[in-house]
Amino acid sequence: MPGFTTRPELRGTFGAVASTHWVASSVGMGVLERGGNAFDAAAASGFALQVLEPHLNGPAGDAPIIACPAGADEPVVICGQGPSPAAATMEHMRGLGLDLVPGTGFLPACVPGAFGAWLTMLRNWGTVSLREVLEPAIFYAREGHPLVPRIPAAITSVRELFETQWPSSAEIYLPGGKVPEAGHLFRNPALAATYERILADAETVSGREAQIQRALDYWYRGPVAEAIDRFYRGTECWDVSGRSHRGLLSAQDMAEWEVPVERPVFADYGRFRVFKCGAWSQGPSFLQAINILSGMDLDSMDPLGPDFVHVTAEAIKLAFADRDCWYGDSAPVPLEALLSPEYAAQRRALISDTASHEFRPGSPKGRAPVLPPLHVAGTRKEPRIGTGEPTVAREDARGGLDHAGEPQTTAAGTHRGDTCHVDVVDRWGNMVSATPSGGWLQSSPVVPGLGFALTVRGQMFWLKEGLASSMAPRVRPRTTLTPSFAYRDGKPYLAFGTPGGDQQEQWSLLLFLHHAHHGMNLQEAIDAPAFHTDHAPASFWPRETAYGTLTLENRFPAATVEELRRRGHQVTLGDAWSEGRLSACSREADGERHVVKAAANPRGMQGYAVAR
């Protein structure tokens, strides 16, 4: 369906940046213009996003990164997903009367990995100084940035929580006791001061790498870790359970962690080899889905037709069932078997002409799956703030997405899908795909004196034995964060991704399939009408499942919608531009030179790409 696009696919020869916020894209491009490489630019954009989109990510959040040095045989994964505290056990949670890890407060905190991931990439592959990377974030935190409308909306939704339970958050996000207004400058001087202290300490030593290491030590083994330890272990915090709890995360947990740099996992698909993070993320579900779809004739299917939507949705359901039974960091994952052609053929055979309404994990190597707790959507409860008394959860308490693929936050701070994304390619052929998230302003209290909140990614652990994602000490929660990278014809080609919680793999898959099969350029693939299913257990509290559901943008033809309903899909029509916040950058040969390309999502009216 090539044709009109909301923006052009940008092309150039020098470099490109695409992200979920126009300022972050400009920050990254500025680094490229001053001679920095893709790793420098991505780090600067990442730190800027923490300031610009505090409802979607923060300094103490998470940041899985796929980085590809020019000419590399394969990219590397920089695991910015920190592990659970040593004290995080199922016994402790059950002793508190919990059957799920709360989605807010202190208890779901893990070691904050974003700071370490960005600086590890900068130290190992970057070229510019720590100061050059941090200065844009410091500038916007100190001088202010115009608020996008969703930030005041997020603050409004949790205003009562801040005023009655989380005063340190009210101090930052309710200046003068009021919700800041959209379009007006918003400042976070406490965060600016934290980064300035880190810089001042780092610059007491000489040498770029030594300064970066000094900053890592200041964060994980110095004043930042000590402040977090004092707050989390010395304060009780109200959370979505309706009660107050002390935290489990300690300075020792932070001091013991080093950022893992790992090999990616991959699957071949025609001319492409697609790389993802390991099974501590949902990344392999993308690979399982394309393995299943490799046996389908997608080239002949209309991208807006019922056949394409049906088989893609059914493949996602099967891949996600395996995700929720087999992926995690708490037990060995049979990943080789899950990604094998033989297993894909078994799973493909389960797809019929009608929609599945069953949760159908497979049995790789004959192993029987252990099912996670399965709660039908709308059956969980949400507490009243400060009372501990539950009420029936709002219809969107599972974290329903708004028209830009961003979360609708409830009054108790529950949500899903709060995330950013950034892709970069430079003139030398270095490329980055990163999906920072966590440390959301609405999910846990601001640490006094630091200006930021901590990740609550631990809510993705199950409090049930036998799962690869069962809660255990010092293991990574099975995160939804999932940057994507692809080689084409053996060469680094495409960095892409999106926010969206459980929708991340689904929307990224659509971009890839539209580009690989339907002749769409990057912007056309991003603009194309999209869809998702909530058939799998949600990764965020309250972990509900909506079997057989399929949500489509209303730009799909009426005949497609009618046929999908006839096949048994429970179809909901969303707004015309309601699915996803994708961005992408690519690089390919054009004669003796290379051309870079970039595209970004128009939904929500803030994502932008820059290229020349």
N, C-alpha and C positions, 0 to 999 in steps of 0.2 A: 504493500500500500504506500509506496513512496509518493511524496507530494508535499503539501503544505506542512511546515513545521513552525513551532512557536518561536524558535530562534534558528539561526544557521548552525550547521556543524562547523565549528571553527577549525581552521587549518593554518599551518605555518611551518617553519623550519627551525625556530629557535627554542621553543618550549611551550608548555601548556600546564595549567592548573585548573581543576574543576572541583567544586566543593558545594556544601549545603548552605554557604553564606557568601555573599558577594565580597565582603571585606576580607574574609579569610583567603579567598582566591586571589585577591589583589595583593595581599601580604605575601603569599607564596610567589607570585609573579615578580614582585619587587626583589625578592631574594635572588631569583634567577637572573634578573636584569643586572644585579650587582655582582654577578659572577659565581653565585652559589650553584650547587647542583640540586637534583631532585630531592635528595635526602635532607639537605638544609632547608629547602623550600617547604617540604611536607611538615617538618618539625615546627617551623615558624607558623605555618597555617594551623597546625594542631594546637599549639599553645594559644593562638588567637581565638580559635573556636571555643576554647574553655571560657573565655571572657564574653564572646559574642552570643553564645547559645548555652547559657548556664542551666537552662531547663532540659538540655539534651546531652550535656557532658560537662565534666569538670576536671580540675587538676588532680583530684584523688579518685578518678574514675579508672576505666579500663581502655586499652587501645591495642587490639591485635593489628599487626602491620605485615603486609607482604612487600618486601623490598627486593628489587631486581637490579643489581649492578650491570652496567653495560657489558654485553658479551658473555654473561654468565650462562652456564648450561641449564640452570634452573634458579628460581628466586629463593630467598630465605624467608622464614617466618620469624618475626620478632614478637614473642608472646607477651603482650601487655595485659594479660589476664592474671592477676595475682591469686594466690591460693587462700584457702580458709585458714583461720587461726588454729593454733595448736589445741585450743580449748573447745573447738567447735565439734561436738559429738552429738549423735542422735539421742544418747542418754540424757545429755544436758537439756536439749530442746524438749524432750518428752517430760522431763522433770518439771519443766515450766508449764506443762499442760498443753503443748502445741502439737498439732499433727501436720502442720506446714510451717516452713520457715517464713516469718513475717516478711512482707514486701517493703517495709519502711523501718526506720529507727536504727538501733545499734546492732541488733543480733545478726542481720545478714551481711555485715561488713566483711570484706576480704582485704588482703593486702592490696593497696592501691597501685595498679600497674602502669597507668598511663605515663606518669612522669618518667619512670624508669625506661619504658619502651622508647619514648621519643628521644631521650638522651643516649640510650644505647645505640640507636640508629645513627644519631648525630656523631657520636664518638667514633663508631666503627667505619662509617662510610661517608660522613659529611666532610665539609671543608671550612665552614665559617665558624666564628666564635660563638660561645654560649650567649654572650651579650647580644649579638646580632639576631639570634633566634628568639630571645626572650623580650627584647625591647618593644616589638609591636604589641604583645600582650600587656606589658606594663603600661604602655601609652594608653591603650583603650580602657584598662582598668582604672587608671589614675585620672585621665582627662574625660572619659566617658564615651559611650557609643550609642547611637539611636536605637531604641528598643524596637524589635520586631513585635507585632501584636500578640503573638502567642506567649511571650514572656509575661506581660501583665496578666494575661488570662490564666496562666499557670499559677502565678502568685495569688491572684484573687481566689482561686479554688482552694488554696491552703492557708488563706489569711487567718482564719480562726485557729488553725493548728499552730501557726507561728506565734500568734498573740497569747495563746493560753498554755502552750507546751514547749515551744522551741524558741525561746527569746533570742538566742544568738543568731538565728535565721531572720527573725524580725528586725534585728539591728541592721542587717545588710539589705534585706529585700523589702522592708517597709520603712524607707527613710522618712522621718517626720511622722511616722505612724500611718502613712498612706501608701497605697499601691502606686508604683511609678506608672507614668502614662506612656502609651505606645508613641513612638516617634521622637520622644524626648531623650536627652542624654542621661544615661545611667552609669554610675560609677561604683567601683568596688575598691576603695582605697586600701582595705585590709589585704586583699589579694595582691595589689601592686606592691605593698610594703613587704609582703612575704617573698615575692620574687626579687625585689631589690636587696633584701637581706641575703638571699641565696647567692646572688651575683657578687655582692660585696665580699662574702666569705670565699667564694670560688676564686676571685681575683687576688686573693692573698698568696696564691701560688702562680707560677708561670707555666706557660704551655697550654695549648688548646685542649688536648686530651686530659691533662692533669686537672684543668679547671672543670671540665665536664664530670670527671670522677669525683672531684671535691663536692660538686653540687649533688651528685647521687648520694654521697655519704651524708651530706647535710639533711637530705630528705629521709633516707631510710635508716640512718644510724646516728642522727643528730637531732637538732631542735624540732624539726617537723614531726618525726616519730615520737619524740618525748611529749609534745603537745597533744597528739592524738591519744597516746597512752593515758595521760592524765584525764582527759575528757571522757574517754570510753570506759575506763575502769573506775572512775571516781564520780560518775554522774548516772542517774537513772533517766531513761528516755522513753517517752510514750511512743508506741508503735501501733500498727494496724491490728494487732491482737486485742487492743483495747486496754492494755496494761503497760506499765513502765518496766524496763529492764536495763541492766548494766550491759556494757559491751564485752565482747570476748577478745577483740583485737588488741594486741600489745606491741610495745616497742620491740620486743624480742622477735615477734613474728615478722616485723618489717626488716629488722637487721639481718635475719637469716635468709632473706629472699634475694636471689639474683635473677635478672631477666633472662629467661631461656631464649636461645636462638636455635631454631630447629629447621629441619627439612620439611617442606610442604608435602601434602599428599596430592595425588593427581589422577586424572582419568583422561584417556584419549578419545577424541570425538571428531572423526573426519580429519580435516586439516589442523585441528586444534588439539592442544594439550592444556587442560584447565587445572590450575593449581589452587588449593585451598589450605586453610589451617587444619590441624589435626582434629581428632575426635573429642578433644576437650572443648571444641566449638561445634556448631551445627554444620560447619563447612562440608564435611563429606556427604551430607544429604543432597547437596547440589550434584555431586559426582554420581551418587546413586541414581538420581533422577535422570541425568543425561545417559547413563548406562542403560536404564530401562527404555528411554525414548529412542536410543540408537537403533532399535528394531522397528521403529515406526517410520512411515513415509511422510515426514513432516514437510518436505519440499512441496508436496502436492496439496497440502492443506492450507486453506484460507486462514490467515492469522486472526481474522475476526469471525471465523466460522465455528460451529459447535464441535466439529471433530477435533480441531486443534485444542480448544479450551478443555474439552473432556479428557483427552488422553494426557495432557499436561497436568491437569488437576489430579487425575488418578495416580499418575507417577509420583507426584508430590506427596499424596496421602501415604503411599507405600514407603517412600523414603523417610518420611517423618515418623511413621510407626517404628521403623528401625532406629531412628534417632533417639526416640524416647525410651527404648528398651536397651539399646546397646552402646550409646555414646556416653562418654564421661571420663573422668580421671581417677575414679575410685576403684576401678578393677580393669583387668586387661580387656581390650576391645578387639573382636575378631575382624579387624578392618580389611585385611587382605581378602577374606572370604566375602565380606559385604560388598567389596568393590570388584569382585571377579565377574567375568562375562557369564559364567554358568549361573551364578546367583541372580544376576540381572535378568537372565532368561526365565528363571523360575518366577521372579516377581512380575515380569512383563505378562506372563501367562494368566495372572490374576485379574488383569484389566479386561472387563467385558464392555458391552454396549450400554450398560446402566451404571449409575453412580453407586459407589460403595458407601454404606452407612455403618461400616464395621471398622474397628481398630485391628489392623492385620499386620503385626510384626512377623518377620521371617525367622527361620532357624538356621543360621549360617553354621556350616560344619555339623549340622544335626543338633546343635545346642538349643534347648527349649528356652524361649524368652521369658523373662520375669516382667510382668506388666506393672507399670507405674499406677498409682491411684488414679482412677478415672472418674471425674466429677462432671456431670452434665452442666452446661452453662446456665447460670441463674440460680444455682442451688446453694452457693456459698453465702456467707454473711459478712457484713462490714460493720465495725463498731462505731458508735457515736463517739465523737472526740471527747476524751477526758472522763468518760463514764464507765467504759468497759462493757456497756450493754450493746449487744448486737442488734442490728436491724437487717431486714432483707436487703441484700446488695442492690444498688442501682443497676439498671439494665446494662450500663456501660462500665460496671465496676471491674469487669475483666480487662478493662483498658482499651475500649473501643477506639479506633483511630479516627481522627477528623479528616477533613478533605485534603490534607497534605500528607497523610501518612504519619501524622504526629499524634501523640497520646492525648486522650481526654483524661485529665487527672481528676480523681475524686477528692472530696473534702478531706479524706484520711491520707491522701498522698499516694494512693495506689494508681498504677499506670503501667503501660508497657510501651516499648518501642522508642524510648528516648535515646536518640543516637544522632551522630553526625557522620559525614564521610568526606574524604579528600583523596583525589588522584593527582599525580604529578608525572610529567615526562620532561626530560631536559634535552638539550641539543646533542649531548654525548650518548644518549640512549639509556640513561638510568631511569628507572620507573618505580613508582610507589603506589600502592593501594592501601588505605588505612581506614578503619572504622572505629573512631573514638566514641566512648559513651560512658555512662555511669557518673557517680558523683553529682547527681541531679539536685538542684536546689530544693525540690519538693519531696525528696525521699529520705533525707536524714538531716539532723541539725548541723549548721555550720560550726566547725571547730573554732572556738574563741581564739582570736588573735591571728588566725590563718586566712580567713575569708572564703573558705570552701567547705563543702560537705563531702562525705565519703561514699564510695560505691556500696550498693546493696545487692551486688550480684549473687550473694550467697542464697538468695531466695530461690535460685534455680536448683538447689540440692533437694532431693527427695528424702523424707524421713521414713524410709522403708528400706530394709536390708535387701541385698542381692542385685541392686541396680548399679550400673557403671557410674551413675551420677548420685549415688547415695551419699549423704553427708558423712564426712570423715575429716580428721585433722590434716592440715597441710596438703590439700588437694584442690585442684581448680574446679569451680563450678562449670557445668556444661553451658557455656555462654551462647547467646544468640549472635554475637558479634562475628561478622564473617566477610572480610574483604575478599575480592576475587581477582584472579590474574590468569591470563591465557597467552600461550605461545601459538603462533600460526606458522606452519611450514618450518617448524624448528627454531623460530626466531621470537624473541620477546615482542608481544604485539599489543595486548589490551589490559589495562587496569580499570576496574569498575566495582561498583557497589552502591549500597543504599542504607539509610536507616530503616526501621520498621519492625524490630523484634522478630517474631516468628514469620513475618512477611519478607524478611531480607532475602532469603534464598529464593523465594517465589518470584519476587520482582526482578532480582538479578538474573534468574533463569530466563524470564521472558525477554529481557534485553539481549541475552546471549543467543537465544533461539531465533529471535527476529533478525538479528544481525547475520547469523550463520545460515539461516534457511530462507529468509524472506526478502533478502536484498536491501534491507534497511540500513542506512548509515546510523551513526551513533545517536544523533538527535532524533531521527525518525523512530528508532527503537525505543528511546526514552519517552517520546510523545505518544506512542501507540497506546490505544485503550488497553487497560490492564485489569487483572483480577487477582483474587487470593481465596484460599480456603482456611477455615478455622477448625478443620476436622480433627487435628491433633491436639493433645493436651497443651495448653498455653504454658510458655516457659516462665511467665510471671504470675505472682500471686493474684488471684486465688486458684490458679492452675486448672482452669475449666476447659471442657471440650464441647464443641458444637458439631456433632456428626452430620456429614452430608452437606454442610453449608458451602456456598460459593457466592462471593461478593464480586460483582462486575461494575465497572464504570458504565454509566448509562449511554455511552457512545457506541456500545455494541449494538448491532442490528437487532430489531425486534424478533426476527426469525431465529437468530441464534439463541436469544433468551428463551423463547418458546420451546425450542428443541432441547435445550439443556434441562429445562423443567420436565419435559416429557421423559427424559432419560433418568429422572429421579434426583437431580441436584436441587437443593433448597436454595434457590437463587434470590439474592438481595441486590437491588440496583442502588449503587452509590452515586454521588455526584459525578459530573462529567470528567472532572480532574481530581480524583480522590485516592488514587492508588500509587504510592511510591514517591521517593525523593532521590532517584538514581542520578549518578554522575559517572563519567568515563573519560579516559584519555587513551590514545593509541599512537603507535609509531610504525610506519611501514616504508619500505624502499620505494623511491620514485626515480628510476634511472640510477645515477651515481650518488644521489643524495637521499635523504630521508625526510618524510613529511610527518609532522605531528598533528593529531586531531583531538578535539575535545568537545564535550557536550554536557549539559546540565539540565536538571529538572525544572520545568516551569511551575509545577504544582506548589502552592504555598508562596510563590512570588518572592523567593529570596535566594535560591540556589543559582550559582552562575559559574560559567567557565571563562577563562582568559587564555588567549593564545596569540602568538605571532611567529 
